[in-house]
Amino acid sequence: MKKYRAISFALIAALTLTTAPALAKTPKPTLAQIEAAKKIEAAKKKAAEAQAAKLAAANQSLRALTAKANAATALYRKAQQELAVAEAAARAAAKYAAETAAAVEEAHRVIGRLASNAYILGGSMTDIEPLLSANGPQDLVDQLSLLSTLGSKNTIALERFKAAEVIARAAKQAADIAKVAQQKATEKVAAAKKIADDAKAAQAKEVAKLQKIQDQLMKELLSARKVRTTLEQQRQLALLEEAQANQAGQTAGQAKIWPDIGFKGRSTIRTSQAQRLKAVAYAKKQVLARKPYVWGTQGPNSFDCSGLVFAAYRYAGLNWPDWDRLNSALYSGYTKHVSLNDIEPGDLLFYSYKGTISTIHHITIYAGNGMMWEANSKKTGLIYSSIYSVKGLMPFGGRV
């Protein structure tokens, strides 16, 4: 991995073109550089796929733990509900026991009074007194019958209240036992819920950690892919413009300005006048700094013709995906065509050796007053020149 990282840094350094010596040795990306970039991209892809598998497994585990935690939560809620029912039953039983106890106490008082009355009526009588005080035998029989009836009723009432007291106490005891049992069950379920929640939280942290690693690997993969594709594009651009420039040099009788045969570009522009002037100022600065011309480069230390255009408008504020590194021919279709009579500073000028889009081999930035800023050639470098100094001017400018 360290080996790939070192190669990656080397490729990025070559890609960004930060030092003039490296640019001189590498005018355009080599096949070896592109192959090395492919190997780095493959290694990053493999690492990202392995990490994706780990992340998928961790997410699967998190889903299972989440289901367990949800089930534990449901049991806990059910236990809480059952505990509430047990507590309510215990409270009701206690209330019933208290009510029956009060009733029994009242019964004891009533029975006491009745017993006292019975004693007063019959407890102190001698064998003769009832006969003496009664209004005859029938009256005595009636008194004795009343005492017997009261005693029987008192006995029944006492037994009933005692039975109710026993039932109430038993109900309270059963409710209290149920409450204690349900309390223990609730605590047990709560403990299980905590374990499930803790496991879920720990797994969620693990998933987050793995996701962070995966995001970084994907970022590195995209970076490696961009390095590789940019190297390939730069090489193709350099080879294409080099071939077209060579062809132009060998083609005799190129027109000063080619006739307009109806080529069309974009229907809209993406820049303001201020941005176009900013691009012109950037190009001027590079020319005045006498920066060298190197195939396939776009600054900051050297440029080719389309590289100067790309860098100037990137400096003016255009960025990918609205602005990308293209060759001269592609820029002609990527801009809005304007008549040469209407061109303004910042518009692009194109040069072709056959008057067709496919044979455009050179691109410049119009400076105004019939002049342009351009990265001309390896021999001439970056210069300020007349728009007619290069043969094969296309009959339109391109407004970015």
Number of C-alpha atoms within 10 A of each C-alpha: 9 7 8 16 11 12 17 22 11 13 21 19 13 19 21 15 21 15 14 16 10 12 25 14 8 16 18 23 23 14 12 9 20 19 14 17 26 17 17 25 23 15 16 23 19 14 15 21 15 13 19 19 12 16 21 15 13 19 19 13 16 21 15 13 21 19 14 19 22 16 14 21 19 14 17 21 15 14 21 19 14 18 21 15 16 22 19 14 19 21 15 16 22 19 14 19 22 16 15 21 19 14 16 21 15 13 19 17 12 15 19 13 12 16 17 13 13 18 13 11 14 14 11 10 12 9 8 8 10 19 14 11 10 14 10 11 11 9 14 16 12 12 14 14 12 13 17 13 11 14 16 11 12 19 12 11 17 17 14 14 20 19 14 19 21 15 16 22 19 14 19 22 16 16 22 19 14 19 21 15 13 21 19 14 17 21 14 14 21 19 14 18 21 15 15 21 19 14 17 22 16 14 19 19 13 16 21 15 13 19 19 13 16 21 15 13 20 19 14 17 21 15 16 24 19 15 23 25 15 16 25 20 17 24 20 16 22 22 15 17 23 16 14 19 20 13 16 21 12 10 11 9 10 17 15 15 18 19 12 12 9 8 13 14 17 15 9 12 13 13 15 11 11 11 20 23 19 19 27 24 19 20 30 21 14 23 19 11 11 14 19 24 29 27 27 29 29 24 24 16 20 27 30 28 28 30 26 29 30 25 21 28 24 18 16 20 13 18 12 8 6 7 15 15 19 17 25 29 22 15 25 28 15 21 21 21 25 18 11 17 9 9 20 21 21 31 27 27 26 25 29 28 28 18 21 16 19 14 21 26 25 29 28 27 31 27 26 16 10 14 17 25 30 30 30 22 18 13 9 10 19 27 21 19 17 15 22 14 11 16 19 25 26 25 22 26 26 27 25 23
